[in-house]
Every structure is written in structure tokens, then in C-alpha cells.
């Protein structure tokens, strides 16, 4: 595959299969390309696995963060009930 073939027709952006998403290593025409989440290419199973682990860690942090925000919003909500008596 020539370098020119790595570009979309009529576009100056490089083709998404030009380099590994994680390490930016060029993807060769005779080498395997390991895909993840549809159109994310990697040069090796190791790079793909590292990205999977990074994504899972980010999702765990996001879930913990969301849970803490929910708990904090419940704690900060104060409702007072009772009877107010006013006299002149």
C-alpha cells in the first residue's frame, strides 16, 4: 500500500489505519492490525490490551467519581420542617 493510498479521497487527513493509536508506530501493509472499539487500530495485541486496561481504569474512576458526587449532593441537601410562629 502506498503512502498516497493511506489518505481519504479528497482529504488532507491521514487514513485512520496509518499508525497505532497508542504508540504511533506505523502500521505496515503486511502486518496484522489489531482493532478495538470499532475503528481504533493498534500495532500489537499488547498495545490494544494496554488501551483496554486504560479505558477500564478510566471508567472505574468515573463511576467512583459519579457515585461520590451523588452522595455529596444528597448530604448537602437540607430540608427543615416545623411550624413557624410569628407574633406582633
C-alpha positions as CSV (number, residue, x, y, z in Angstrom):
1,X,0.0,0.0,0.0
2,X,1.5,3.3,-1.0
3,X,1.6,6.3,1.3
4,X,-0.9,8.1,-1.0
5,X,-3.3,5.3,-0.6
6,X,-3.4,6.0,3.2
7,X,-5.3,9.3,2.6
8,X,-9.0,9.6,2.1
9,X,-10.1,10.7,-1.3
10,X,-10.2,14.5,-1.4
11,X,-9.0,14.9,2.2
12,X,-5.7,16.0,3.6
13,X,-6.2,14.0,6.8
14,X,-4.2,10.7,7.1
15,X,-6.1,7.5,6.9
16,X,-7.0,6.2,10.4
17,X,-5.1,2.9,9.8
18,X,-1.8,4.8,9.2
19,X,-0.4,4.4,12.8
20,X,-1.0,2.7,16.1
21,X,-3.3,4.7,18.3
22,X,-1.2,4.1,21.4
23,X,2.4,4.1,20.4
24,X,2.1,5.8,17.0
25,X,4.1,3.1,15.3
26,X,3.4,3.0,11.6
27,X,1.1,0.1,10.6
28,X,2.7,-1.9,7.8
29,X,0.8,-3.3,4.8
30,X,1.9,-6.9,5.6
31,X,1.4,-6.8,9.3
32,X,-1.7,-7.6,11.4
33,X,-3.7,-4.7,12.6
34,X,-5.5,-5.2,16.0
35,X,-8.7,-3.2,16.2
36,X,-10.6,-2.1,19.3
37,X,-14.0,-0.3,19.7
38,X,-14.8,-0.3,16.0
39,X,-12.2,1.8,14.3
40,X,-9.2,2.2,16.7
41,X,-6.1,0.4,15.3
42,X,-3.2,-1.0,17.2
43,X,0.1,-2.5,16.0
44,X,0.1,-5.3,18.5
45,X,-2.1,-7.2,21.0
46,X,0.0,-5.6,23.8
47,X,-0.9,-2.1,22.7
48,X,-4.5,-2.9,22.3
49,X,-4.6,-4.6,25.7
50,X,-2.9,-1.6,27.3
51,X,-5.6,0.7,25.8
52,X,-8.4,-1.6,27.1
53,X,-6.9,-1.5,30.6
54,X,-6.6,2.3,30.4
55,X,-10.2,2.6,29.3
56,X,-11.4,0.2,32.1
57,X,-9.5,2.2,34.7
58,X,-10.9,5.5,33.4
59,X,-14.5,4.0,33.6
60,X,-13.9,2.8,37.2
61,X,-12.6,6.3,38.2
62,X,-15.6,7.9,36.5
63,X,-18.1,5.6,38.3
64,X,-16.5,6.3,41.7
65,X,-16.5,10.0,41.0
66,X,-20.1,9.9,39.9
67,X,-21.1,8.0,43.0
68,X,-19.3,10.4,45.3
69,X,-21.0,13.4,43.6
70,X,-24.4,11.7,44.1
71,X,-23.6,11.0,47.7
72,X,-22.3,14.6,48.3
73,X,-25.4,16.1,46.7
74,X,-27.6,14.0,48.9
75,X,-25.7,15.1,52.0
76,X,-25.7,18.8,51.2
77,X,-29.5,18.9,50.7
78,X,-31.0,20.1,53.9
79,X,-34.7,20.1,54.5
80,X,-36.1,21.7,57.6
81,X,-39.7,21.0,58.7
82,X,-41.7,22.5,61.5
83,X,-44.1,25.3,62.4
84,X,-43.2,28.9,62.3
85,X,-45.0,31.1,64.8
86,X,-44.9,34.9,64.4
87,X,-46.4,37.4,66.8
88,X,-46.9,41.2,66.6
